[in-house]
Amino acid sequence: MKTVKKVLDILEAFERPKIELGISELVRLSGLNTSTVYRICSDLAQRGYLERVKGRGKYCLGQRFLRFYDPLNEIARLKDVALVFMQKLSRDIDESVTLSVRAGNELSDIACVVSSQKLQLISREGEILPLHCTSAGKIFLAQMDSDNLRIVLGNKGLPARTTNTITDLNLLNKELGIVRREGIAFDDEEYETGIRSIAAQVKGKDGIVIAALAVVGPSVRISVQKMRELIPVIKTCSMKISRALGYQGA
């Protein structure tokens, strides 16, 4: 961890307006010794994260950082496109609506529209959630083949969050088969007691599932029957978002 901190100290020095920095300047800004700064800069330059400025003995940020820009830009665009549809859906059903993407072996909420109800779910953008016991998470698990599913669930396991959490892999696989077929997933108080949710697929223009749209609320309002009634509503909304993103399939 100490090495990681040193690397970040050097990279964060480039946040300043001066985009070209020499070794002596980096030593002063990072507080590291000269040999450490020289070694880290050489390694970062080798990997493309820094570039040597020819004839100036200085460094600037490398082109490799541009690889991270497109995914971040896509998430921003996804949020912008989806938000208007999420707001209308939330108004129509008076429940909270979230938009989530997969973040490695977990789930990340990237947008949330909160209902006007007094009893409501407060979701935070950037919140990290498990895949196996959330409706949105199951949308992503259902896209995986058996090998990837085994790797993901092998890393995280199937820890019980509530008495309703599915902790048996065979039972989860059976449910994921239904999710795969219907494009809809449920969380029946599996992540948190007293909370139910229903999620649908959001697809990009290439037909790949890139996000999950979910309606989330207290179980006193969202009964199992209510979740069933919400299926056509949330599927219609998720398809509108997918179409706005360029998806042209059925």
N, C-alpha and C positions, 0 to 999 in steps of 0.2 A: 504493500500500500504506500510505503514511503516513496518508492520509485514513481508510482502513478501520480502522487502529489507533486513531485518535482517536474514531471512532464507537463502537468496542468499549469504549474506556476509559470513555465516558459511560454506555453501557448496563450495563456491569459494576458501575457505582456503585450501581445499583438492586438488586444482590444483597443489600445490607445490609438489616437489619430495618426501617429507616426507609424507607417506600415512597414518600414525597413528598419531593422534593428541589428546592431553589431553585437559581438560577444560581450564586450565590456558593458554595453547598455543592458543586455539581458542579465548579466551578473548583478548589476545594480537593481534592476526592477524585480528580479526573482529572489534575490538574497542568497542565491546558490554560489558555490565556488566556480572558478573559471573552468577547471577540468571537467566538472560535472555538466556545466552548460555546453561546453564544446562537444562532449560525447553525446548528449541527448539531441542537440541540434543536428549532429552528423547522422544519427539514427533516424530522426524525423525526416531529414532531407532525403535519405536513402529510400524511405517509404513514400515519399511524395507529399508529406504533410507540411514541409517547409521547402523553400527553394533558395539556393544561393544566388545573390544578385551579382552577376559577373562584374569583376573589376572593382567592386565596392567593399568586399569583405563583410557583407551584411546578409541577413536573411529576411524573407517575407513569407507569408502563408502560401502553401502550395496548392496546386490544382486539385489535389485529391479531395479537398474539402468540398468541392463542387458536387461530388458524388452524393453527399448527404443532403444537398439542397432540394433535389427533385422529390424525394420521399416526403420531406417536410412541406414542400410546396403543394404536393398532392393532398396531404391531410388538411391544409388550410383551405384548399379549393373544395374538398369534400364537405367540410364544415359550412362553408359559404353557401354551397348548393343546397345542402340538406336542411339548413336552419329554417327557411321559410315553410317547408313542408312539415317540419317538426312542430313549428308554432301553430300551424293550422290544425294538425292532428291533436295536439294537446288541448286546444280550445274546444274542438269538436267533442272530445270524450272527457274533458276535464280531469286528466291524469298526467303525471309526469312522463316525459319521453326522453330517452337517451340514445346517443349514437356512439358506438364503440368500435375499436379496431383491435386486432391482435397485436400484442406486444411480447414477442418471444413466446414463452410458455404461459403467458397470462393475458389478461384483457385490460384495455385502457379506455375509459370513457373520455371522448374528445369533445362532446357537446351534450348539454342537458337543458331541456325546457321544463320548468317546474310548474305544476298545476296551481290553480287558485284555491284549491281546497285547504281548509284549516289543518286537517291531518294530511300531511304530504311527505313524500320522500325527498330529502335534500341530497342530491348527488353532486360531487365535485368533479370538474373537468380535470383529467389527469389521474383520477383515482384508479388504482390497480386492483383488479379483481381476479378470482380464479376462473378457470374455464369450465371445469366439470360440474359446477353447481349453480351456474347462472344461465339464463336463457340465451343471452348473447354469446356467452362462451361456448355453448353447445352448438351454435350455428357454425363456429369455426372448427370445432372438433369434428363435426359431421363432414367437413370437406377433406379431411385427412385420410390417407390410405392406412391400412392396418399397421404397417411398419412405423410410420410417423406418429401415429396415435400411441403406439406402444412406447416410443421414445419420449414423447411429451408427458404422458401419464406416468411413465417410469421415473422421470425426473421429479415430478410434483406429487405423484401418488393421488389417492382419492380421499383426502382427509374429510372427516365429517364436520360440517359446520352446524348442522341441526340434525334432529332425528329423522328428517326427510331426505337428507343428502344421500344420493346414490353412491355407495362405496364399493359395490360389486362390479367389476369390469364387464362381466357378461350382461348384466342388467343395463349398464350404461351403453354398451354396444347395441343392444336391442333398441334403446330409445334413440340413439343416433341414427339408426337405420330409418326410423320414422321421420326424424328431422331432415335427413337427406332426401327422402321421398316427397315430403310436404313443404319443405322450405320454411318451417315454423318450429320454434322451440319454446318450451315452458320451464319456468322455475316455480315449483309449487312449494314455497317456503323452504327451499333447499339451501339457499345461501344465508338467509336470515329469517327467523321465526316471525310471522306476521307480515311478511312481504312476498308478493307474487309478481311475476313478470312474464311477458310473452315477447318473443323476438322474431324478426324476419330478416331475410337476406337482403343486402344491398350489393348490387353487382356493378362493376366497371364496364367500360365499353367492350372489353374483350371477353365478358361473360364470367370473369372470376369474381368470387365473393370478396369484397374489400372491406365491408363494414356490416354491423348488425344494428338494426333499428329496434328499440325495445320500449314497450309501455310498462311502467313500473309503478306499483302502488300498494297500499295496505290491503291485507287479505279480507278485512271487514267490508271493503268495497269491491275488490276484485276477487270474486268467487271463482271456482273452477268453471262454472257455467259461463260467467262473464268473460273469462279468458277465451273460451270457445267462440263466444259472440264477437270478440275483437279480431278474430282471425282474418276475415275479409277486409276489415278496416286497415289493419296494419300492413297486410300484404299489398293493398292498393297504394298505400303511402310509400312503402319501400320500393315498389315498382316505379312510382313517379320520380323518386330520387334517382333510381338506376337509369331511367330514361333521360333525365336531365344530365346525367354523367356520360351519356352516349351509348348506353346499352340498347340494343335493338332486338333482342331475343324475346321469346314468349314469357 
